[in-house]
Amino acid sequence: MADDREVPPELAAWTETLVYEFGLDAEQVPIGSILGLAAVAAHGVTRPAAPLSAFVAGLVAGQHGATPEEIAAAIGEIRALIADHEGAE
């Protein structure tokens, strides 16, 4: 699930550093989607849910191969859980 958020230059540079240092492909770090997930979690659950949700999305994607498709699927699944959580309140 893509997100068209504008990425600040400092964040883009930091992401490039992380990608390089850990031998990742840039497609494995969808900045906009991660920021979108964090925003939905922060507003739909509670602010501390943002980093926790992003971390769990990374763990789930890593367990399933960490392809761009698996990363997008993990983010989508967590967004759906957040929507369910919002509806339950």
Backbone as XML, in Angstrom:
<?xml version="1.0"?>
<chain id="A" units="angstrom">
  <residue number="1" name="MET">
    <atom name="N" x="0.858" y="-1.167" z="0.000"/>
    <atom name="CA" x="0.000" y="0.000" z="0.000"/>
    <atom name="C" x="0.901" y="1.226" z="0.000"/>
  </residue>
  <residue number="2" name="ALA">
    <atom name="N" x="0.928" y="1.907" z="-1.107"/>
    <atom name="CA" x="1.799" y="3.079" z="-1.241"/>
    <atom name="C" x="1.164" y="4.292" z="-0.586"/>
  </residue>
  <residue number="3" name="ASP">
    <atom name="N" x="2.012" y="5.216" z="-0.259"/>
    <atom name="CA" x="1.574" y="6.456" z="0.358"/>
    <atom name="C" x="2.382" y="7.567" z="-0.288"/>
  </residue>
  <residue number="4" name="ASP">
    <atom name="N" x="1.731" y="8.649" z="-0.679"/>
    <atom name="CA" x="2.404" y="9.724" z="-1.402"/>
    <atom name="C" x="2.967" y="10.802" z="-0.495"/>
  </residue>
  <residue number="5" name="ARG">
    <atom name="N" x="3.355" y="10.456" z="0.703"/>
    <atom name="CA" x="3.909" y="11.446" z="1.615"/>
    <atom name="C" x="5.225" y="11.986" z="1.078"/>
  </residue>
  <residue number="6" name="GLU">
    <atom name="N" x="5.413" y="13.290" z="1.249"/>
    <atom name="CA" x="6.671" y="13.898" z="0.867"/>
    <atom name="C" x="7.723" y="13.536" z="1.912"/>
  </residue>
  <residue number="7" name="VAL">
    <atom name="N" x="8.868" y="13.113" z="1.433"/>
    <atom name="CA" x="9.935" y="12.674" z="2.328"/>
    <atom name="C" x="10.932" y="13.812" z="2.503"/>
  </residue>
  <residue number="8" name="PRO">
    <atom name="N" x="11.147" y="14.259" z="3.744"/>
    <atom name="CA" x="12.134" y="15.310" z="3.985"/>
    <atom name="C" x="13.524" y="14.847" z="3.537"/>
  </residue>
  <residue number="9" name="PRO">
    <atom name="N" x="14.335" y="15.754" z="3.001"/>
    <atom name="CA" x="15.667" y="15.369" z="2.513"/>
    <atom name="C" x="16.521" y="14.662" z="3.566"/>
  </residue>
  <residue number="10" name="GLU">
    <atom name="N" x="16.421" y="15.096" z="4.814"/>
    <atom name="CA" x="17.218" y="14.466" z="5.866"/>
    <atom name="C" x="16.813" y="13.010" z="6.070"/>
  </residue>
  <residue number="11" name="LEU">
    <atom name="N" x="15.518" y="12.754" z="5.970"/>
    <atom name="CA" x="15.030" y="11.386" z="6.126"/>
    <atom name="C" x="15.451" y="10.525" z="4.943"/>
  </residue>
  <residue number="12" name="ALA">
    <atom name="N" x="15.399" y="11.091" z="3.743"/>
    <atom name="CA" x="15.841" y="10.350" z="2.558"/>
    <atom name="C" x="17.322" y="10.002" z="2.670"/>
  </residue>
  <residue number="13" name="ALA">
    <atom name="N" x="18.127" y="10.947" z="3.128"/>
    <atom name="CA" x="19.566" y="10.694" z="3.284"/>
    <atom name="C" x="19.818" y="9.634" z="4.357"/>
  </residue>
  <residue number="14" name="TRP">
    <atom name="N" x="19.095" y="9.724" z="5.468"/>
    <atom name="CA" x="19.252" y="8.739" z="6.539"/>
    <atom name="C" x="18.858" y="7.349" z="6.040"/>
  </residue>
  <residue number="15" name="THR">
    <atom name="N" x="17.792" y="7.281" z="5.261"/>
    <atom name="CA" x="17.343" y="6.002" z="4.712"/>
    <atom name="C" x="18.396" y="5.427" z="3.786"/>
  </residue>
  <residue number="16" name="GLU">
    <atom name="N" x="18.998" y="6.261" z="2.962"/>
    <atom name="CA" x="20.071" y="5.792" z="2.077"/>
    <atom name="C" x="21.231" y="5.215" z="2.891"/>
  </residue>
  <residue number="17" name="THR">
    <atom name="N" x="21.553" y="5.861" z="4.000"/>
    <atom name="CA" x="22.616" y="5.360" z="4.872"/>
    <atom name="C" x="22.252" y="3.985" z="5.413"/>
  </residue>
  <residue number="18" name="LEU">
    <atom name="N" x="21.028" y="3.839" z="5.924"/>
    <atom name="CA" x="20.589" y="2.554" z="6.472"/>
    <atom name="C" x="20.590" y="1.461" z="5.404"/>
  </residue>
  <residue number="19" name="VAL">
    <atom name="N" x="20.069" y="1.788" z="4.239"/>
    <atom name="CA" x="20.018" y="0.821" z="3.137"/>
    <atom name="C" x="21.432" y="0.355" z="2.794"/>
  </residue>
  <residue number="20" name="TYR">
    <atom name="N" x="22.345" y="1.300" z="2.686"/>
    <atom name="CA" x="23.732" y="0.955" z="2.350"/>
    <atom name="C" x="24.387" y="0.116" z="3.457"/>
  </residue>
  <residue number="21" name="GLU">
    <atom name="N" x="24.294" y="0.577" z="4.674"/>
    <atom name="CA" x="24.977" y="-0.082" z="5.796"/>
    <atom name="C" x="24.484" y="-1.500" z="6.049"/>
  </residue>
  <residue number="22" name="PHE">
    <atom name="N" x="23.199" y="-1.759" z="5.785"/>
    <atom name="CA" x="22.644" y="-3.075" z="6.063"/>
    <atom name="C" x="22.437" y="-3.924" z="4.812"/>
  </residue>
  <residue number="23" name="GLY">
    <atom name="N" x="22.931" y="-3.447" z="3.673"/>
    <atom name="CA" x="22.862" y="-4.225" z="2.441"/>
    <atom name="C" x="21.449" y="-4.492" z="1.966"/>
  </residue>
  <residue number="24" name="LEU">
    <atom name="N" x="20.589" y="-3.504" z="2.133"/>
    <atom name="CA" x="19.188" y="-3.648" z="1.710"/>
    <atom name="C" x="18.987" y="-3.088" z="0.316"/>
  </residue>
  <residue number="25" name="ASP">
    <atom name="N" x="17.869" y="-3.445" z="-0.280"/>
    <atom name="CA" x="17.434" y="-2.814" z="-1.518"/>
    <atom name="C" x="16.536" y="-1.649" z="-1.133"/>
  </residue>
  <residue number="26" name="ALA">
    <atom name="N" x="16.619" y="-0.568" z="-1.861"/>
    <atom name="CA" x="15.797" y="0.606" z="-1.559"/>
    <atom name="C" x="14.312" y="0.249" z="-1.539"/>
  </residue>
  <residue number="27" name="GLU">
    <atom name="N" x="13.887" y="-0.719" z="-2.361"/>
    <atom name="CA" x="12.483" y="-1.124" z="-2.412"/>
    <atom name="C" x="12.035" y="-1.786" z="-1.120"/>
  </residue>
  <residue number="28" name="GLN">
    <atom name="N" x="12.986" y="-2.236" z="-0.314"/>
    <atom name="CA" x="12.647" y="-2.876" z="0.957"/>
    <atom name="C" x="12.354" y="-1.848" z="2.044"/>
  </residue>
  <residue number="29" name="VAL">
    <atom name="N" x="12.553" y="-0.583" z="1.747"/>
    <atom name="CA" x="12.324" y="0.476" z="2.732"/>
    <atom name="C" x="11.377" y="1.516" z="2.123"/>
  </residue>
  <residue number="30" name="PRO">
    <atom name="N" x="10.092" y="1.169" z="2.033"/>
    <atom name="CA" x="9.115" y="2.089" z="1.443"/>
    <atom name="C" x="8.764" y="3.214" z="2.432"/>
  </residue>
  <residue number="31" name="ILE">
    <atom name="N" x="9.531" y="4.273" z="2.367"/>
    <atom name="CA" x="9.417" y="5.348" z="3.347"/>
    <atom name="C" x="7.982" y="5.848" z="3.471"/>
  </residue>
  <residue number="32" name="GLY">
    <atom name="N" x="7.350" y="6.160" z="2.368"/>
    <atom name="CA" x="5.987" y="6.696" z="2.407"/>
    <atom name="C" x="5.006" y="5.743" z="3.061"/>
  </residue>
  <residue number="33" name="SER">
    <atom name="N" x="5.124" y="4.464" z="2.751"/>
    <atom name="CA" x="4.219" y="3.474" z="3.341"/>
    <atom name="C" x="4.452" y="3.323" z="4.834"/>
  </residue>
  <residue number="34" name="ILE">
    <atom name="N" x="5.709" y="3.368" z="5.232"/>
    <atom name="CA" x="6.022" y="3.256" z="6.660"/>
    <atom name="C" x="5.514" y="4.474" z="7.413"/>
  </residue>
  <residue number="35" name="LEU">
    <atom name="N" x="5.725" y="5.657" z="6.834"/>
    <atom name="CA" x="5.218" y="6.878" z="7.476"/>
    <atom name="C" x="3.695" y="6.870" z="7.537"/>
  </residue>
  <residue number="36" name="GLY">
    <atom name="N" x="3.068" y="6.381" z="6.474"/>
    <atom name="CA" x="1.614" y="6.293" z="6.463"/>
    <atom name="C" x="1.098" y="5.347" z="7.538"/>
  </residue>
  <residue number="37" name="LEU">
    <atom name="N" x="1.756" y="4.195" z="7.678"/>
    <atom name="CA" x="1.380" y="3.249" z="8.724"/>
    <atom name="C" x="1.539" y="3.887" z="10.100"/>
  </residue>
  <residue number="38" name="ALA">
    <atom name="N" x="2.652" y="4.571" z="10.308"/>
    <atom name="CA" x="2.893" y="5.217" z="11.601"/>
    <atom name="C" x="1.811" y="6.255" z="11.901"/>
  </residue>
  <residue number="39" name="ALA">
    <atom name="N" x="1.425" y="7.021" z="10.907"/>
    <atom name="CA" x="0.393" y="8.042" z="11.110"/>
    <atom name="C" x="-0.946" y="7.403" z="11.471"/>
  </residue>
  <residue number="40" name="VAL">
    <atom name="N" x="-1.307" y="6.351" z="10.754"/>
    <atom name="CA" x="-2.578" y="5.674" z="11.022"/>
    <atom name="C" x="-2.561" y="5.065" z="12.421"/>
  </residue>
  <residue number="41" name="ALA">
    <atom name="N" x="-1.439" y="4.446" z="12.796"/>
    <atom name="CA" x="-1.344" y="3.840" z="14.126"/>
    <atom name="C" x="-1.400" y="4.896" z="15.217"/>
  </residue>
  <residue number="42" name="ALA">
    <atom name="N" x="-0.696" y="6.000" z="15.022"/>
    <atom name="CA" x="-0.662" y="7.060" z="16.037"/>
    <atom name="C" x="-2.035" y="7.669" z="16.258"/>
  </residue>
  <residue number="43" name="HIS">
    <atom name="N" x="-2.787" y="7.834" z="15.172"/>
    <atom name="CA" x="-4.098" y="8.472" z="15.290"/>
    <atom name="C" x="-5.222" y="7.474" z="15.558"/>
  </residue>
  <residue number="44" name="GLY">
    <atom name="N" x="-5.025" y="6.225" z="15.116"/>
    <atom name="CA" x="-6.079" y="5.227" z="15.268"/>
    <atom name="C" x="-5.995" y="4.419" z="16.547"/>
  </residue>
  <residue number="45" name="VAL">
    <atom name="N" x="-4.817" y="4.382" z="17.164"/>
    <atom name="CA" x="-4.642" y="3.605" z="18.388"/>
    <atom name="C" x="-4.156" y="4.557" z="19.478"/>
  </residue>
  <residue number="46" name="THR">
    <atom name="N" x="-2.875" y="4.873" z="19.448"/>
    <atom name="CA" x="-2.250" y="5.819" z="20.366"/>
    <atom name="C" x="-0.871" y="6.136" z="19.800"/>
  </residue>
  <residue number="47" name="ARG">
    <atom name="N" x="-0.323" y="7.287" z="20.120"/>
    <atom name="CA" x="0.951" y="7.702" z="19.522"/>
    <atom name="C" x="2.053" y="6.652" z="19.638"/>
  </residue>
  <residue number="48" name="PRO">
    <atom name="N" x="2.234" y="6.027" z="20.794"/>
    <atom name="CA" x="3.305" y="5.020" z="20.881"/>
    <atom name="C" x="3.079" y="3.805" z="19.977"/>
  </residue>
  <residue number="49" name="ALA">
    <atom name="N" x="1.883" y="3.659" z="19.425"/>
    <atom name="CA" x="1.630" y="2.547" z="18.509"/>
    <atom name="C" x="2.354" y="2.736" z="17.181"/>
  </residue>
  <residue number="50" name="ALA">
    <atom name="N" x="2.769" y="3.958" z="16.870"/>
    <atom name="CA" x="3.429" y="4.232" z="15.581"/>
    <atom name="C" x="4.748" y="3.473" z="15.433"/>
  </residue>
  <residue number="51" name="PRO">
    <atom name="N" x="5.730" y="3.685" z="16.324"/>
    <atom name="CA" x="6.986" y="2.945" z="16.133"/>
    <atom name="C" x="6.816" y="1.445" z="16.353"/>
  </residue>
  <residue number="52" name="LEU">
    <atom name="N" x="5.954" y="1.074" z="17.275"/>
    <atom name="CA" x="5.736" y="-0.342" z="17.531"/>
    <atom name="C" x="5.156" y="-1.038" z="16.295"/>
  </residue>
  <residue number="53" name="SER">
    <atom name="N" x="4.184" y="-0.406" z="15.667"/>
    <atom name="CA" x="3.563" y="-0.987" z="14.474"/>
    <atom name="C" x="4.564" y="-1.101" z="13.332"/>
  </residue>
  <residue number="54" name="ALA">
    <atom name="N" x="5.400" y="-0.071" z="13.153"/>
    <atom name="CA" x="6.416" y="-0.122" z="12.103"/>
    <atom name="C" x="7.419" y="-1.246" z="12.367"/>
  </residue>
  <residue number="55" name="PHE">
    <atom name="N" x="7.798" y="-1.409" z="13.626"/>
    <atom name="CA" x="8.729" y="-2.481" z="13.990"/>
    <atom name="C" x="8.114" y="-3.843" z="13.701"/>
  </residue>
  <residue number="56" name="VAL">
    <atom name="N" x="6.866" y="-4.035" z="14.114"/>
    <atom name="CA" x="6.195" y="-5.318" z="13.886"/>
    <atom name="C" x="6.046" y="-5.582" z="12.379"/>
  </residue>
  <residue number="57" name="ALA">
    <atom name="N" x="5.740" y="-4.559" z="11.598"/>
    <atom name="CA" x="5.648" y="-4.742" z="10.141"/>
    <atom name="C" x="6.979" y="-5.246" z="9.590"/>
  </residue>
  <residue number="58" name="GLY">
    <atom name="N" x="8.085" y="-4.699" z="10.092"/>
    <atom name="CA" x="9.398" y="-5.155" z="9.660"/>
    <atom name="C" x="9.675" y="-6.598" z="10.059"/>
  </residue>
  <residue number="59" name="LEU">
    <atom name="N" x="9.301" y="-6.949" z="11.274"/>
    <atom name="CA" x="9.481" y="-8.333" z="11.720"/>
    <atom name="C" x="8.672" y="-9.307" z="10.870"/>
  </residue>
  <residue number="60" name="VAL">
    <atom name="N" x="7.422" y="-8.970" z="10.653"/>
    <atom name="CA" x="6.542" y="-9.842" z="9.864"/>
    <atom name="C" x="7.085" y="-9.991" z="8.451"/>
  </residue>
  <residue number="61" name="ALA">
    <atom name="N" x="7.460" y="-8.891" z="7.840"/>
    <atom name="CA" x="8.001" y="-8.954" z="6.475"/>
    <atom name="C" x="9.283" y="-9.775" z="6.445"/>
  </residue>
  <residue number="62" name="GLY">
    <atom name="N" x="10.140" y="-9.588" z="7.437"/>
    <atom name="CA" x="11.384" y="-10.342" z="7.493"/>
    <atom name="C" x="11.163" y="-11.842" z="7.624"/>
  </residue>
  <residue number="63" name="GLN">
    <atom name="N" x="10.148" y="-12.216" z="8.367"/>
    <atom name="CA" x="9.837" y="-13.634" z="8.541"/>
    <atom name="C" x="9.313" y="-14.262" z="7.253"/>
  </residue>
  <residue number="64" name="HIS">
    <atom name="N" x="8.790" y="-13.422" z="6.365"/>
    <atom name="CA" x="8.204" y="-13.928" z="5.129"/>
    <atom name="C" x="9.029" y="-13.605" z="3.892"/>
  </residue>
  <residue number="65" name="GLY">
    <atom name="N" x="10.294" y="-13.248" z="4.064"/>
    <atom name="CA" x="11.165" y="-13.057" z="2.918"/>
    <atom name="C" x="11.595" y="-11.633" z="2.657"/>
  </residue>
  <residue number="66" name="ALA">
    <atom name="N" x="10.912" y="-10.666" z="3.210"/>
    <atom name="CA" x="11.260" y="-9.244" z="3.080"/>
    <atom name="C" x="11.312" y="-8.749" z="1.640"/>
  </residue>
  <residue number="67" name="THR">
    <atom name="N" x="10.496" y="-9.345" z="0.776"/>
    <atom name="CA" x="10.392" y="-8.809" z="-0.576"/>
    <atom name="C" x="9.518" y="-7.553" z="-0.507"/>
  </residue>
  <residue number="68" name="PRO">
    <atom name="N" x="9.604" y="-6.680" z="-1.496"/>
    <atom name="CA" x="8.730" y="-5.508" z="-1.475"/>
    <atom name="C" x="7.254" y="-5.885" z="-1.331"/>
  </residue>
  <residue number="69" name="GLU">
    <atom name="N" x="6.853" y="-6.991" z="-1.923"/>
    <atom name="CA" x="5.461" y="-7.423" z="-1.833"/>
    <atom name="C" x="5.107" y="-7.867" z="-0.410"/>
  </residue>
  <residue number="70" name="GLU">
    <atom name="N" x="6.005" y="-8.587" z="0.228"/>
    <atom name="CA" x="5.766" y="-9.034" z="1.607"/>
    <atom name="C" x="5.743" y="-7.847" z="2.569"/>
  </residue>
  <residue number="71" name="ILE">
    <atom name="N" x="6.590" y="-6.874" z="2.323"/>
    <atom name="CA" x="6.604" y="-5.676" z="3.156"/>
    <atom name="C" x="5.281" y="-4.938" z="3.012"/>
  </residue>
  <residue number="72" name="ALA">
    <atom name="N" x="4.828" y="-4.770" z="1.780"/>
    <atom name="CA" x="3.544" y="-4.096" z="1.543"/>
    <atom name="C" x="2.400" y="-4.881" z="2.180"/>
  </residue>
  <residue number="73" name="ALA">
    <atom name="N" x="2.460" y="-6.207" z="2.095"/>
    <atom name="CA" x="1.400" y="-7.029" z="2.692"/>
    <atom name="C" x="1.384" y="-6.877" z="4.211"/>
  </residue>
  <residue number="74" name="ALA">
    <atom name="N" x="2.552" y="-6.877" z="4.837"/>
    <atom name="CA" x="2.613" y="-6.715" z="6.295"/>
    <atom name="C" x="2.057" y="-5.360" z="6.713"/>
  </residue>
  <residue number="75" name="ILE">
    <atom name="N" x="2.424" y="-4.321" z="5.990"/>
    <atom name="CA" x="1.908" y="-2.983" z="6.296"/>
    <atom name="C" x="0.398" y="-2.953" z="6.122"/>
  </residue>
  <residue number="76" name="GLY">
    <atom name="N" x="-0.096" y="-3.550" z="5.050"/>
    <atom name="CA" x="-1.536" y="-3.594" z="4.808"/>
    <atom name="C" x="-2.294" y="-4.355" z="5.887"/>
  </residue>
  <residue number="77" name="GLU">
    <atom name="N" x="-1.720" y="-5.460" z="6.342"/>
    <atom name="CA" x="-2.370" y="-6.242" z="7.399"/>
    <atom name="C" x="-2.462" y="-5.445" z="8.699"/>
  </residue>
  <residue number="78" name="ILE">
    <atom name="N" x="-1.408" y="-4.739" z="9.027"/>
    <atom name="CA" x="-1.429" y="-3.958" z="10.265"/>
    <atom name="C" x="-2.391" y="-2.786" z="10.135"/>
  </residue>
  <residue number="79" name="ARG">
    <atom name="N" x="-2.441" y="-2.163" z="8.959"/>
    <atom name="CA" x="-3.412" y="-1.080" z="8.756"/>
    <atom name="C" x="-4.839" y="-1.604" z="8.921"/>
  </residue>
  <residue number="80" name="ALA">
    <atom name="N" x="-5.107" y="-2.810" z="8.435"/>
    <atom name="CA" x="-6.440" y="-3.409" z="8.590"/>
    <atom name="C" x="-6.747" y="-3.670" z="10.063"/>
  </residue>
  <residue number="81" name="LEU">
    <atom name="N" x="-5.758" y="-4.131" z="10.811"/>
    <atom name="CA" x="-5.958" y="-4.340" z="12.251"/>
    <atom name="C" x="-6.265" y="-3.025" z="12.965"/>
  </residue>
  <residue number="82" name="ILE">
    <atom name="N" x="-5.590" y="-1.964" z="12.549"/>
    <atom name="CA" x="-5.843" y="-0.653" z="13.139"/>
    <atom name="C" x="-7.276" y="-0.213" z="12.833"/>
  </residue>
  <residue number="83" name="ALA">
    <atom name="N" x="-7.708" y="-0.413" z="11.601"/>
    <atom name="CA" x="-9.077" y="-0.048" z="11.228"/>
    <atom name="C" x="-10.083" y="-0.841" z="12.048"/>
  </residue>
  <residue number="84" name="ASP">
    <atom name="N" x="-9.821" y="-2.128" z="12.261"/>
    <atom name="CA" x="-10.695" y="-2.941" z="13.093"/>
    <atom name="C" x="-10.712" y="-2.428" z="14.534"/>
  </residue>
  <residue number="85" name="HIS">
    <atom name="N" x="-9.548" y="-2.042" z="15.023"/>
    <atom name="CA" x="-9.430" y="-1.517" z="16.370"/>
    <atom name="C" x="-10.246" y="-0.222" z="16.514"/>
  </residue>
  <residue number="86" name="GLU">
    <atom name="N" x="-10.148" y="0.635" z="15.513"/>
    <atom name="CA" x="-10.911" y="1.893" z="15.547"/>
    <atom name="C" x="-12.411" y="1.622" z="15.543"/>
  </residue>
  <residue number="87" name="GLY">
    <atom name="N" x="-12.833" y="0.629" z="14.763"/>
    <atom name="CA" x="-14.247" y="0.293" z="14.688"/>
    <atom name="C" x="-14.776" y="-0.340" z="15.952"/>
  </residue>
  <residue number="88" name="ALA">
    <atom name="N" x="-13.905" y="-0.941" z="16.728"/>
    <atom name="CA" x="-14.319" y="-1.621" z="17.954"/>
    <atom name="C" x="-14.537" y="-0.643" z="19.110"/>
  </residue>
  <residue number="89" name="GLU">
    <atom name="N" x="-14.027" y="0.557" z="18.958"/>
    <atom name="CA" x="-14.153" y="1.528" z="20.048"/>
    <atom name="C" x="-15.493" y="2.208" z="20.044"/>
  </residue>
</chain>
